[in-house]
Every structure is written in C-alpha cells, then in structure tokens.
C-alpha cells in the first residue's frame, strides 16, 4: 500500500477506465497490469474495481482510495516541480499540450527549436480536453477566455472564426455542418442557431470539421488560422470575433526553469509574428 508504483497503477486504471489505456499510459502491457492490479486488490482483501462491458468502474472502496491517491500524486508532482523549477541548465524534457487544431501551425516552430537546442527534448501532447497542467505537462496552449487560476501566462492573440467551404463550391447558399461541443461559446452557438434549418449534419471537433468541409459541398465554421491555411478551402463569409483567446500557460513553479524559458523565448515571438493569422487578417 505504501508503494507509489502500485498507486500509479491504481490511478491509471481509475482515470482511463480500461487496462489497455492504462497500460499505454504507464508504458506497460495488459497482462502485467492485470496481474499487478489483482495483487494490489488482494492486499486489501476487497475489490477496488468492478469489471463491466465498458471497462473498469470503481467500487465504493475504490472511490475512497482514489481521493487519497490523488492527494498523494499531487504532493509528489508539487515536490518535483519545486526542484525542476530551479534548474539552471537548458536540458531535459519539455512537455507541451495544445489543441489538435494547432499541431499544423506549431510543429515547424518546435522542430526548429529542437534542431537548435539539442539537449532539450520536446514532447508534444495534442489534447482538446480540459487542461491538467499541474500533473503531466509543463507548457500549455489553450483557446479560452478564462485560464486556470493555478497557472501563469499571457494572452497571445484573439481567435477569429469564419465560414468556410470547399474551393470546389460556389456562393454562400450551401447546407451547413454544425459543431458539437461548442455550446459554451455563445458567439459560435448563436451563429449556428441562426442557420439551424439548413443543418444537414453535426461534427465534433475542429479537425473533424476541417476534414468534413474538404470532402463535402457544405459550409461550416472554423478558426481562421485553420481555414485560411488550408489550400482546399475558401472563405464563405466574413470573420468574426469568437470571444476566445490563445493563452500560453505554465505552472507558477516552472517560471525559472531554464529549459521552459528557452522554449518560450524561441516559440512565443514566432507565434506573435503570426498574430494576423489567428485574428483572421489577410495580408
């Protein structure tokens, strides 16, 4: 019970819900994970999980253990951040999370950085989910109007959106593809509600919308930095302010980290030079 490796195993299964996903996160295999989990439960002489058709669900005992295990995990990460935040050499890993939609734009900058700073290894973690900056990442880029309070950072650019359609289409009287999952953005939601009678399909995620628009005769909304950079799309309307910004966020404990500072000093000026792309201003 007092072994951190066992608690890491328990946390991975609890959060991922399946042994396969947990094994991928831990760099292990399913058979080993199953054996270790069984041994861990036998040590308590009770079940921490119930196995169902959709994976593993916590029992009441498992839920009790989860809250304590998360506190231990956070304490360990806090301790490590307190040390690595004072590193004086630009070496080691920098883990970056950003939305899937930013991968195309960001990758050239990170490749150039890696070529110049050979002793720093960049780990790119595309993720459209909620930000978990404290536990598994050093630097985060997020589209938001309310950045998390536990991080420090800056607003790099406003994010404009626009209607797009395939370049094989003409005019603006086209059927609509609407986004799923943007209900919290009232500006985009209002735009979609105005054309709800013309909606023919709903699509989840910017990456999904991009692919759907390029392979249909419909129109839909995309961030300008995605739609304008794709040669297969055209604007079908005028850009509008979606009331979201691109935020750069790091944990406060890492402000003095040499490796993090090196990456930010390299990447941020490049992103600021592309501010017009994010804000939908064509050259």
N, C-alpha and C positions, 0 to 999 in steps of 0.2 A: 504493500500500500504506500510505503514511503519512497517508492522508486518513481522518478519523474518519467522514465520511458513508458511505464505502464499507464500513467495518467495521460501522456500524449496520445497513446493508442486509444484510450477510452474517449478522449476529446475528439479525435479524428472521426471515429465511428459515430459519435453522438451528433457531430455537426454535418457530416457528409451523408449519413443515413444508409450507406451501403459499404460492404467490405472492399469492393473494387475501388470506389472513390477514395476511401480512407487509405488503402494500400498505395494508390498513386501519390497521395499527398505525403505519405511517410517514406516513399521510396522502398516499399517492401512488396511482398506478394500476398495474395489472398490466403493461401494455405497457412503461411506463417502467422498472418494476422489472426486467422480463425483460432489457431492453436493457442496463441498468446492471450486472446480475449477470453477463451474458455478457462485458461489457467487463472486469469485475473478474477473472473467471476467466482471460481471455486474457492479462491482465497477469502471471499466474503461469505461463502456458503449461501448465496442467493443470486438471483438473476438481475442483471443491470439493464438488459435489453429484451425485448420481445421481437422475434423474427416473424415478419409478415410478408405478404406478396410484394410490397413496395420497398422492403428493406428492413432496417433495424429501428425500432422505436424504444425510447427509454421507459423503463418501469418507474414506479414511484420512487424506489430506492435509487435508481439511476439518475432521476431528476434531482434528488437531494445531493448526490455526489457531484453532479455537473456544476452546480453553483459554486461549490468549494474548489473544484478543479479549475474553473475559470479564474478564480481569485489567485490561485497559485500560479497559473500560467501568466497572468498579468504582472504579478510580482517579479517573476523571472525575467520577463521582457523589459520591465522597468529597470531592473538591475543591469541588464546588458546594455540598454540604451544609455544609462548613466556613464558607462565605460566607453562605449564606441563613440559617443557624442563628443569626447575629448581627444579623439585620435588626431595626430599631427602629421600623418603621412597619407598621401593620396593613393592608398592601396586598399584592396579588398573588394567586396561586393556592394553594389547599389541596386536595390530592388525598387522598381518603378511600376506603379499601377496607373493605368489610363483607360479611357473608354475605347472600345473596339474601333469606333469611328476615327480615332486619332492615330491609329497604327500607321497608316499610309503616309501621313504627314510627318510623323515623329521619327520613323525608322531611319531616314537618311541622316538626321542630326545625331542619333545615338550611334550609328555606325561610324560616322566621322569622329565622334568623341572617343569611341573605343580604339580607333586607329592612333589617336594622339596620346591617350592615357592607357598604355598597355597593361599597367598594373591594377587597373580598376576593371572589374567585370560587371557589366550591366546585365541585370535580369529583368526582362520586360514581361509584365503581367497584365495583359489586356483584360479588363473586367468592367462590365456595365452595372455591377451590383452596388450595394451600399458600401461606403468606404470603411475599411477596417485598418486604418493607417497605423494604429498602435501596435498591432501584433505581427504583421507579416510584410510590411513594406516600409521603405524609407522616404520615398517621394511619391506624391500623388498629384495627378492632374484630373480635375473633375469639372463638369459643367453644372453649376449650381448658383443659386442666389443666397444660400445660407450654408457657408462652410462649417465644418465641425468645430466645436469650441476648443477641443483638445489639441488642435494644430495651429501652426503659424504659417502665414503665407501671404500671397498677394494676388490681386485680380489682374490678369494679363490682357484680357480683351473681352468685349461684349460678343455674344454669339448671335449672328443674324441667320434667319431661315428664309427659305423661298420655295415657291412651287417649281417642280422640275418634271420633265417628261423626256422620253427618248428622242434623240435627234431625228429619228425616222418619222416622227409625228409632226403635225402642223396645227397651229391655232391653240386656243385655250379651252374650247368646249369639249373636254375629254372626261371620261369617267375617272373616279377618284379611288386611290388607295389610301386608307387612313391608318394612322398609327394606333397600336395597342400599347398601353403602359405609360402614356404621357398625360394622364388625367390631372396630375398635379401641376402641370404647366398650363395655366388658364388661357394664356395667349394662343398657344397652339390648339388647345381644345376648342376654343371659340372659332378659330379658323376652320376646323374640321366640322364642327356642328353646322356651320353656315352652308356646307355642301353635302350634308348627310344624305339628301335624297339622291345624290349622284354616286354614292359609295357603292363599289362593287366587291370590295374585299378589304380585310383588315390585315395588317402586317406588324409583327413585333420586332422592334429594334431598327436602328439606323442602317446597319449592314444588310438586314433583310429587305428594307425598303429600297435601298440602292439597287440590289440585285433584281427586285421585282420591277422597278421602273425601267431598267435597261432591257428587260425581256417582256415588255407589255406595251400597249398603246394607251396606258392610263397615266394620270399625273398624281403627284403626291408631294409632301413636304420633306425637305432635307435641310440640314445645316449648310450654309453657303460654302464652307470650307470643304465639304464633301461633294456637293453637287457641282460646284464650279470647277473642281479639279478633275472631274471625270469627263473625258472627251466624248463619251457616248450619250451625254445628257445635255439638255438645253434648259434655260430658264423659261418658265411658262407664266411668270408674274413678276412682281416687284418684291425685293427683300423686305423683311420686317424684323423688328427687334423682339426676340422671344423672351426677353427679361431673364436671360441666363448669362452667366459669365464663365470664362475659362479661368479657374483658380489653380494656382500652384500651392500645394500644401506639404509641409513637412512637420514631423513631430518636434515640439519645442526642444527636446533633449538633444536633437541632432543638428542644431543651428551651427555648432562649432566643429562639426565633423569635416575633416579635410576632403574626404572622398565625395561627400554630398555637396560640399561647397564647390569643388572642382566641376562637378556635373552641372550644377545650376548656373555657374558663371559661364559655362560653354553653351548650354541649351537655351537659357532664357533670352539672351539677345537675339538669337535666331528666331525664336517664336515671336518676339516683339516686332521683328522686321517683317513678319507675316501677318501683322495685325489686320491689315486691309482684307486679307483672305477670310479671317474669322468674322469680320464685320460686314462682309458682302460688298465691299467696294471694289469694283472692277478698275483695273489700271487703264 
